Amino acid sequence: MNRVTFLDHSGFIVTTDEAILVFDYYRDPAKALHHVLEQNPEKPVVFFVTHHHPDHYNKSIFELAQNHKRTYVLSNDVYPQNVPDNLAVAGMSKGDVIENIAGSLTVKAYGSTDDGVSFLVTTAKGEKIFHAGDLNDWHWQDESTMREVEEADERFRVILHRIATEVPEMNIAFFPVDVRQGSDYARGAREFLKAIKVTDFFPMHFSGDYHKACDFTDYATAGTTCHCLHTPGESITLP
């Protein structure tokens, strides 16, 4: 059984039977991580950083969870001068695979259409948890030229095809649904969910009205349960 907690923006905690996974911690106004750590004093903590953008990475993560065994899995674009020398840190570029993280997790880094990488975490039970980082079909059809739209589509579909070929099914996926993109706000999510069978889907990176980002009738597919965690600290337990 997994519990998913929303931090803010693209930040989430996934509490599994094995570990506490913290993705793209940027801020935590509800002190949600503190509560999760208190409730799970024996579990190791793994911090994932998909890229160096300040809305996905806060170097304060190196000061958190000091009473727990900690591991940091960082995209290789995270500036090394910000990483303390005395911590267990793994740097990853797309295509890299690391096994036995926190004892039993396997992590693979996939590409992104922005900086850094996206992460696929596989648990000892074989559950697959995907955090897209800034992987998305980033373009604004209402403003972009046709060539810009086509180039953005192609960049995204190349990466998506690679992921879908290797991982046709996922248990949990976090993916951007950014309403600033106007009529294309859910284009990337729609393509992602068509290509990959996802059991539980969480939109993120709202940057606008969460009501629109959570209009799942506009992009969700049959067989996928979508969850709208939008208030910092909000949690849900998945069966």
C-alpha positions as CSV (number, residue, x, y, z in Angstrom):
1,M,0.0,0.0,0.0
2,N,1.4,3.4,-1.0
3,R,0.5,6.8,0.4
4,V,1.0,9.9,-1.8
5,T,1.3,13.4,-0.3
6,F,1.4,16.7,-2.2
7,L,4.1,19.1,-1.2
8,D,3.7,22.0,-3.7
9,H,4.0,22.6,-7.5
10,S,5.7,19.3,-8.7
11,G,6.7,18.1,-5.3
12,F,5.3,14.8,-3.9
13,I,6.1,12.2,-1.2
14,V,5.4,8.6,-1.9
15,T,5.5,6.5,1.3
16,T,6.0,2.8,0.3
17,D,6.5,-0.3,2.4
18,E,10.2,0.1,1.8
19,A,11.0,3.8,1.9
20,I,9.9,7.4,1.8
21,L,10.4,8.8,-1.7
22,V,10.5,12.6,-2.0
23,F,10.3,14.0,-5.5
24,D,11.3,17.5,-6.5
25,Y,11.1,19.2,-3.1
26,Y,10.8,22.9,-3.7
27,R,8.8,24.0,-0.7
28,D,6.6,22.4,1.9
29,P,4.3,25.0,3.4
30,A,2.2,22.4,5.2
31,K,5.2,20.7,6.9
32,A,4.0,17.5,5.3
33,L,7.4,15.9,5.1
34,H,7.9,16.5,8.8
35,H,4.7,14.6,9.6
36,V,5.5,11.7,7.3
37,L,9.0,11.4,8.8
38,E,7.5,11.3,12.3
39,Q,5.0,8.6,11.3
40,N,7.7,6.5,9.7
41,P,10.8,6.8,12.0
42,E,12.6,3.6,10.7
43,K,12.1,4.1,7.0
44,P,15.0,5.4,4.8
45,V,14.4,8.5,2.8
46,V,15.3,9.0,-0.9
47,F,15.2,12.5,-2.3
48,F,14.9,12.7,-6.1
49,V,15.7,15.9,-8.1
50,T,14.8,15.8,-11.7
51,H,16.6,19.1,-12.6
52,H,18.1,22.3,-11.2
53,H,15.2,24.7,-11.8
54,P,14.4,26.5,-8.5
55,D,10.8,25.3,-8.6
56,H,12.0,21.7,-8.6
57,Y,15.1,21.9,-6.4
58,N,15.9,23.4,-3.1
59,K,19.3,22.7,-1.6
60,S,17.7,22.7,1.9
61,I,16.9,19.0,1.2
62,F,20.4,18.2,2.4
63,E,19.4,19.5,5.8
64,L,16.1,17.5,6.0
65,A,15.4,14.1,7.6
66,Q,18.6,14.0,9.5
67,N,17.3,11.3,11.9
68,H,16.7,9.0,8.9
69,K,19.1,7.2,6.6
70,R,19.1,9.4,3.5
71,T,20.0,8.9,-0.2
72,Y,19.9,11.6,-2.9
73,V,19.3,10.8,-6.5
74,L,20.0,13.9,-8.6
75,S,20.0,14.8,-12.2
76,N,23.5,15.5,-13.4
77,D,22.5,19.1,-14.2
78,V,22.2,19.9,-10.4
79,Y,25.3,22.0,-9.6
80,P,27.8,19.9,-7.7
81,Q,29.0,22.8,-5.5
82,N,25.6,22.6,-3.7
83,V,25.9,19.0,-2.7
84,P,27.6,18.2,0.7
85,D,30.4,15.7,0.4
86,N,29.3,13.6,3.4
87,L,26.0,12.4,1.9
88,A,25.1,9.4,-0.2
89,V,24.5,11.0,-3.6
90,A,23.9,9.4,-7.0
91,G,24.0,11.6,-10.2
92,M,22.1,10.4,-13.2
93,S,21.7,11.2,-16.9
94,K,19.2,9.8,-19.2
95,G,19.7,6.1,-19.8
96,D,21.4,5.5,-16.4
97,V,20.2,2.8,-14.1
98,I,21.0,2.4,-10.4
99,E,20.0,-0.6,-8.4
100,N,19.6,-1.3,-4.7
101,I,18.8,2.3,-3.8
102,A,17.6,2.2,-0.1
103,G,18.2,-1.5,-0.3
104,S,15.7,-2.6,-2.8
105,L,14.7,0.2,-5.3
106,T,15.8,0.4,-8.9
107,V,15.9,3.8,-10.6
108,K,16.1,4.5,-14.3
109,A,16.5,8.0,-15.7
110,Y,14.7,8.9,-18.9
111,G,14.9,12.1,-21.0
112,S,13.2,15.4,-20.6
113,T,12.0,18.1,-23.0
114,D,13.4,20.6,-20.7
115,D,16.5,20.4,-18.4
116,G,17.4,17.3,-16.5
117,V,15.7,13.9,-16.6
118,S,12.5,12.1,-15.6
119,F,12.7,9.2,-13.1
120,L,11.2,5.7,-13.1
121,V,11.4,3.9,-9.7
122,T,10.7,0.2,-9.4
123,T,10.0,-1.3,-6.0
124,A,10.9,-4.7,-4.7
125,K,7.3,-5.7,-5.5
126,G,7.6,-4.6,-9.1
127,E,5.5,-1.4,-8.6
128,K,6.5,1.3,-11.1
129,I,6.5,5.0,-10.0
130,F,7.2,7.7,-12.6
131,H,7.9,11.3,-12.0
132,A,8.1,13.3,-15.2
133,G,10.0,16.3,-13.9
134,D,9.6,18.8,-16.8
135,L,9.0,16.2,-19.4
136,N,6.0,17.5,-21.4
137,D,4.9,18.6,-24.8
138,W,5.9,22.2,-24.1
139,H,4.4,24.5,-26.7
140,W,1.7,27.1,-27.0
141,Q,-0.2,26.4,-30.1
142,D,-2.2,29.6,-29.6
143,E,1.0,31.6,-29.9
144,S,3.6,29.3,-31.5
145,T,4.3,28.9,-35.2
146,M,3.4,25.6,-36.8
147,R,7.1,24.7,-37.1
148,E,7.6,25.3,-33.4
149,V,4.6,23.1,-32.6
150,E,5.8,20.3,-34.8
151,E,9.3,20.4,-33.3
152,A,8.0,20.3,-29.8
153,D,5.7,17.4,-30.6
154,E,8.5,15.5,-32.1
155,R,10.9,16.0,-29.2
156,F,8.2,14.8,-26.8
157,R,7.1,11.8,-28.8
158,V,10.6,10.5,-29.2
159,I,11.1,10.4,-25.4
160,L,7.6,9.1,-24.8
161,H,8.0,6.3,-27.3
162,R,11.2,5.2,-25.6
163,I,9.5,5.1,-22.2
164,A,6.3,3.4,-23.5
165,T,8.3,0.8,-25.3
166,E,10.2,-0.2,-22.1
167,V,7.4,0.5,-19.6
168,P,4.0,0.0,-21.1
169,E,2.3,0.0,-17.7
170,M,2.9,2.1,-14.5
171,N,1.3,2.1,-11.1
172,I,1.8,5.8,-10.3
173,A,2.7,8.7,-12.6
174,F,3.2,12.3,-11.8
175,F,3.0,14.5,-15.0
176,P,2.7,18.2,-15.8
177,V,-0.7,19.7,-16.7
178,D,0.1,23.4,-17.0
179,V,-2.8,25.6,-17.7
180,R,-0.5,28.4,-19.0
181,Q,-0.4,26.5,-22.2
182,G,-3.9,27.6,-23.1
183,S,-5.8,25.1,-25.3
184,D,-2.8,22.8,-25.2
185,Y,-2.6,22.5,-21.4
186,A,-3.3,18.8,-21.4
187,R,-1.8,17.8,-24.7
188,G,1.2,16.1,-23.2
189,A,-0.8,14.3,-20.5
190,R,-3.3,13.1,-23.1
191,E,-0.5,11.6,-25.2
192,F,1.2,10.1,-22.2
193,L,-1.9,8.3,-21.0
194,K,-2.7,7.0,-24.5
195,A,0.8,5.5,-24.8
196,I,1.2,4.1,-21.3
197,K,-1.3,2.3,-19.1
198,V,-1.3,4.2,-15.8
199,T,-3.2,2.9,-12.7
200,D,-3.0,6.2,-10.7
201,F,-2.3,9.5,-12.3
202,F,-1.5,12.8,-10.5
203,P,-1.3,16.1,-12.5
204,M,1.3,18.6,-11.3
205,H,3.1,21.8,-12.2
206,F,-0.3,23.5,-12.4
207,S,0.9,27.1,-12.6
208,G,-2.7,28.2,-12.7
209,D,-6.2,27.1,-11.9
210,Y,-6.1,23.6,-10.5
211,H,-9.8,23.1,-11.4
212,K,-8.8,23.2,-15.1
213,A,-5.8,21.0,-14.6
214,C,-8.0,18.5,-12.8
215,D,-10.6,18.4,-15.5
216,F,-9.8,14.8,-16.2
217,T,-12.7,14.4,-18.6
218,D,-10.6,16.4,-21.1
219,Y,-7.6,14.0,-21.2
220,A,-7.9,10.9,-19.0
221,T,-8.3,7.4,-20.4
222,A,-10.4,4.4,-19.4
223,G,-8.7,2.3,-16.7
224,T,-6.8,5.2,-15.1
225,T,-7.8,6.7,-11.8
226,C,-6.9,10.4,-11.6
227,H,-6.3,12.2,-8.4
228,C,-6.4,16.0,-7.8
229,L,-4.0,16.7,-5.0
230,H,-3.8,20.5,-5.0
231,T,-3.6,21.7,-1.4
232,P,-0.1,21.4,0.2
233,G,-0.2,18.5,2.7
234,E,-3.1,16.7,1.0
235,S,-2.7,12.9,0.9
236,I,-4.3,9.8,-0.4
237,T,-3.7,6.1,0.3
238,L,-3.7,3.9,-2.7
239,P,-4.8,0.3,-2.4
